Amino acid sequence: MSIMKNINKAKIMVLKDQVSYQEGQIVSKTLVQNESVSITLFAFDKGEEISTHESGGDAFVTCLDGIGEITIDGVKYELHEGESIVMPAKHPHAVYGKEQYKMLLVVVF
């Protein structure tokens, strides 16, 4: 049984190339989903967003491409390629593509 899915193993890759932009959409690719951790790649077209919500786990976000806007408890943070932020569990947060934006999301429960 494989824990990670939708991704090649034992192969060097560029993570941001594992998910593609689509006009007017948010594209996601789940790599791991279980009771302890969720790992997902996202590609946001410019202007697309995940509206304010809360998570039961701490959510670690790393920007892979573009510029994203992360809102946590009403405070906006601009995330650029290579930068990361943690959205704490049970705190309202949202994600917005200020331009086309790719991110890696790791949620630990």
N, C-alpha and C positions, 0 to 999 in steps of 0.2 A: 504494500500500500504506500502510495506517495503522499506526503504531507503537502508539498508544494505542487501546484498545477499551473497549466497555461504558460509555462516558461521552460526553456532548455536548461538542462543540468550539465555540470562539468564542461561548460562552454563560456568563454569570455563574451560579454555583451555590453552594449551601451543601454543602460536602463531606460533612458528617455525614448529610445527607438522601439521599445516594446509595446507602445500604445500610440495611436495615431489621432490627429485632430480630425474632426468632422464638422462641417459648417453648421452652426446653430445648435450644437449638441455638447453634452458632456459624455465622454467615452470612458468607461472604466474596465479594468481587467483585474480580476481577483486572482491573487497568487496563493494566499492561505486564508482559510476561514474556519475557525474552531472556537471552543469555549474560552480559550486563553489568549488568542491573538488573531488579528485580521490584518492582512497585508494586501493593499490594493494600489494599482497605478491608475491615475486619472489624467485625461487630456480635456481641458476646458477651451472651447472656442471663446473668442473675445466677447465679453458681456454676459457669458453664462455663469450661473451661480447655483450653489447648494444653499438654500435658505437656512435661517437660524434654527438650530436644533441642539439637543444635548446627547452625549454619549455616556454609556456606562463605564467606559474605560478611558485612560489617558491616550490622546491621539497625537502621535509624533508625525509632523509634516515636513517633508524636504522638497524644496522647489527644484525640479529637474530642468525646466526650460521656461522662459518668459517671465511674466510678472503676475503674481497673484495677490489678492487682498484677503487676509484672514481677519475676521472680527471675533474677538473673545470678550465676553461681558461688555459689549458695546464699544470696545476700543479696537480701532483698525490698525493692522500691521501690514506693511508692504513686504512681500517676500520675493527675493530675486534668486536666480540660479545659484545653487550651492548653499543657500541659507535654509535654516530649519527653525521650527517653533513647536512647542507643545501646547495643545488645546486640552486643558485639564478636564478630567471626568466630571460630569454633572454641572458643567458651566456652559451657558449658551454660546454657540459659535456658528460661524458661517464662512463660506469660501466663495470668492468671486474672481473671475478671470479679467484682470484689468487689460490684458492683451491675451493672446493665446498663451496658455499656461499648462504645464505638466507638473504633476506632483506625485510623490510616493507617500502613501498614508499607512502608518503602522499603528494600530490600536491595540493596547495591552489591557486586558480585563483582569 
